[in-house]
Amino acid sequence: MIFSILIAHYNNYDYFVECYNSILNQTYQNFEVVLVDDSSTDDSYQKIVELTKNNAKVKVFRNEENKGVGYTKRKCVEMASGEICGFVDPDDAIAENALQISIENHTKDNIVTYSKFHLCDSKLKPFRIFQHSRAVKNGKKDFFNVFLEANHFFTFKKEAYHKTTGINPELSSAVDQDLYLKLYEVGKFYFIDTPLYYYRLHEKGVSQESSKKEKLNHNWHQVILETAKRRNIKSLYGKKIDEIQNLPEFLKIKQNNIITKILRKFS
């Protein structure tokens, strides 16, 4: 079974070297790397081509112009030939057994696996495990992943992806959340209770830049709104969907009271 490691890249060569080394050191070696460069403005693309030129497992593509992360991630999937796919950001890394454990848990019934992950400093040194990772109950109409329970290392069957409308190419953030919620609607998620991913926190990260947080919140709201409409949900907790200004915050408040905390713990 071929595993397609998908990387949407933009101006990130220095961090990518560590990412690439973590991929080369995998215990499961039947993989390909599909990297799409979103028209980097520095010399990252040329350096990546040079670094990977002798590795037949690596396929490098480039957008002719900067198209954004939604478009680029969608192209990654389109170019993949593996039965199982998983995104790795170019500034992050994966554990050496990440592919092996993910593949082993892709049973006939599961279309997705996801794991715990390490939060790391700018030098990729882990300082704690992300606290909200947990098994989610499948088939819940009101599951919107607002606490990011389903997250890295997230892998999915490509045949399941094709049952959705795919990654929204217009999104500039909240792209992963959009994908997760679409896949949640077509099959079962399986939680791997061990950290398989190293998430680097640094000042240039999309989720770290304050200038991009407002856009992220707007896109996340839109993703949840579209998800609710796909699921024919017209109101949440007694309030009409279209009247809620900030769906992520609204849901966090409503789903974080003592009763829902207890229900999440035992679900």
Residue pairs with C-beta under 8 A, 6 or more apart in sequence:
1 30
1 82
1 83
1 84
1 103
2 30
2 31
2 32
2 81
2 82
2 83
2 84
3 28
3 30
3 31
3 32
3 82
3 83
3 84
3 85
3 86
3 99
3 102
3 103
3 155
4 31
4 32
4 33
4 34
4 80
4 81
4 82
4 84
4 85
4 86
4 158
5 23
5 31
5 32
5 33
5 34
5 86
5 88
5 99
6 34
6 73
6 76
6 77
6 80
6 85
6 86
6 87
6 88
7 16
7 19
7 33
7 34
7 35
7 36
7 76
7 87
7 88
7 89
7 90
8 36
8 38
8 69
8 72
8 73
8 76
8 87
8 89
8 90
9 16
9 35
9 36
9 37
9 38
9 40
9 44
9 45
9 48
9 72
9 90
10 37
10 38
10 39
10 40
10 44
10 66
10 69
10 72
11 40
11 41
11 42
11 44
12 40
12 44
12 90
12 91
13 42
13 43
13 44
13 47
13 48
15 90
15 91
15 92
15 200
15 202
16 44
16 48
16 90
16 91
17 51
18 93
18 124
19 88
19 89
19 90
19 91
19 92
19 93
20 33
20 51
20 52
21 93
22 93
22 94
22 95
22 96
22 198
23 31
23 33
23 88
23 94
25 96
26 94
26 96
26 97
26 98
26 99
26 100
27 96
27 97
27 99
27 100
28 97
28 99
28 100
28 103
31 57
31 82
31 99
32 57
32 58
32 59
32 80
32 81
32 82
33 52
33 55
33 57
33 58
33 59
34 59
34 61
34 76
34 79
34 80
35 48
35 52
35 58
35 59
35 60
35 61
35 76
35 90
36 60
36 61
36 62
36 63
36 72
36 73
36 75
36 76
36 79
37 44
37 45
37 48
37 60
37 61
37 62
37 63
38 63
38 66
38 67
38 68
38 69
38 71
38 72
39 45
39 62
39 63
39 64
39 65
39 66
39 67
45 60
45 62
48 60
49 60
52 58
52 60
59 79
61 75
61 79
63 71
63 72
63 75
67 169
68 169
68 170
68 171
68 172
69 171
69 172
69 173
69 175
69 206
70 167
70 168
70 169
70 170
70 171
70 172
70 175
70 178
71 169
71 170
73 87
73 167
73 175
73 179
74 166
74 167
74 168
74 169
76 87
77 85
77 158
77 161
77 166
77 167
80 158
82 158
83 157
83 158
83 159
84 102
84 103
84 106
84 155
84 156
84 157
84 158
85 155
85 156
85 157
85 158
85 161
86 99
86 102
86 153
86 154
86 155
86 156
87 154
87 176
88 94
88 153
88 197
89 199
91 200
91 202
91 204
91 205
92 124
92 152
92 197
92 198
92 199
92 200
93 124
93 197
93 198
93 200
94 153
94 196
94 197
94 198
95 153
95 195
95 196
95 197
95 198
97 196
98 115
98 153
98 196
98 197
101 115
101 192
101 194
101 196
102 113
102 115
102 153
102 155
102 192
102 196
105 113
105 190
105 192
106 113
106 155
106 157
106 190
107 190
109 188
110 187
110 188
110 189
110 190
111 156
111 157
111 160
111 183
111 186
111 187
111 188
111 189
112 150
112 154
112 155
112 156
112 157
112 160
112 180
112 183
112 184
112 187
112 188
112 189
112 190
113 153
113 154
113 155
113 189
113 190
113 191
113 192
114 133
114 150
114 151
114 152
114 153
114 154
114 155
114 189
114 190
114 191
114 192
115 133
115 152
115 153
115 191
115 192
115 193
115 194
115 195
115 196
115 197
116 129
116 130
116 133
116 192
116 193
116 194
116 195
116 196
117 129
117 130
117 133
117 151
117 152
117 153
117 195
117 196
117 197
117 198
117 199
118 126
118 128
118 129
118 130
118 195
118 197
118 198
118 199
119 126
119 127
119 128
119 129
119 130
119 199
119 201
120 126
120 127
120 198
120 199
120 200
120 201
121 127
121 200
121 201
121 202
122 200
122 201
122 202
122 203
124 198
124 200
126 198
129 195
130 148
130 151
130 199
132 147
132 148
132 149
132 151
133 148
133 149
133 151
133 191
134 149
134 191
134 264
135 149
135 191
135 193
136 143
136 145
136 149
136 150
136 189
136 191
136 267
137 143
137 267
138 184
138 188
138 189
141 231
141 233
142 233
142 236
143 184
144 181
144 224
144 227
144 228
144 247
144 251
145 177
145 180
145 181
145 184
146 224
146 248
146 251
146 252
146 255
147 252
147 255
147 256
150 180
150 184
150 189
150 191
151 176
152 196
152 197
152 199
153 192
153 196
153 197
154 176
154 180
156 179
156 183
157 187
160 183
160 186
160 187
161 183
163 186
163 187
164 179
164 182
164 183
164 185
164 186
165 182
166 182
167 175
167 178
167 179
168 175
168 178
168 223
171 178
171 219
171 223
172 215
172 219
173 206
173 212
173 215
173 216
173 219
173 220
174 216
174 219
174 220
174 222
174 223
177 220
177 223
178 223
178 226
181 223
181 224
181 227
182 227
183 189
185 230
185 231
201 208
202 208
203 209
206 212
206 216
207 213
207 216
217 246
217 248
220 247
220 248
221 245
221 246
221 247
221 248
224 247
224 248
224 251
225 241
225 247
228 234
228 236
228 241
228 247
229 241
233 241
234 240
234 241
235 241
236 244
236 250
236 251
236 254
237 250
237 254
239 250
241 247
244 250
254 260
255 264
